[in-house]
Amino acid sequence: MSTAKIYLFANWKMYLDATESERMAKQLAAYSKRLPTAVETVIFPSSLAFQGVAKAAKGSRLGVGAQNVYWVEKGGYTGEISAAMYKRAGARYALVGHSERRHLFHESNHETAQKVEAVVEAGMLPVVCVGETASERAAGQTEEVVEAQLRAAYSTVVWPLKKNPIIAYEPVWAISHGTGKDQAGKYCEPAEAEKMHHFIIKIVHDLLPAAPEPVVLYGGSVRPDTVTDYLSEPNVGGVLVGAASTVLSSWKTIIADALK
Ligand code: 13P
């Protein structure tokens, strides 16, 4: 890790319903009060659970973020929730361009740019997710794909001068899509992640020259037994965890291990 702060972000995807989310958020809010200020823990619940989770986190050191936003502020957009609405409901961050949005819901690089702009305009920080698929990796296109995703995402935004850009490097082939227990064949070597983080920082410096140091989180099958391997790499500023963040004991172990 190069930054003083460690970012531990929990993407709950569609794993927990509203009741389960609120229950876990209450426990994590209480736990967050014992954490040092050097750690930033943020949960990204489903849109249905968002308000209950934000209420549970209020007054604690637990941050709350949106998994996805729409860029228009309000209007006839059935099924969507705008960045401005999330901000008013208590969100500080929003994931943009998660691989599941890109690959399952066909979100384009152009859409990620509109979302990044809307999130910044609403006064939140976008967590720009980038990463290559297994076939892109096999074809030797990893850097090319990630660079194109970054260039598009930051192409129109006017970056707020004091905010560190946050990027999540999530190789699509290393995402577990499961229970958090099985990582067979999905392990991205920390050294491979580190190489990409270094590359991403270089590109983002080039794209946002006036911005403070970019922070790159690693995501993809992070587990209690692997989190410190990633965090010990100099350009890994934190982690974005899916399945293993949805079980209270495993997420608390990840936080405790990250602080060692
Ligand atoms: P897993 O930790 O379940 O592999 O998910 C990673 C991810 O996509 C986080 O955004």
Residues whose N, C-alpha, C, O or C-beta is under 5 A from the ligand:
A	BS01	13P	N11 A174 I175 S176 H177 G219 G220 S221 V222 L240 V241 G242 A243 A244
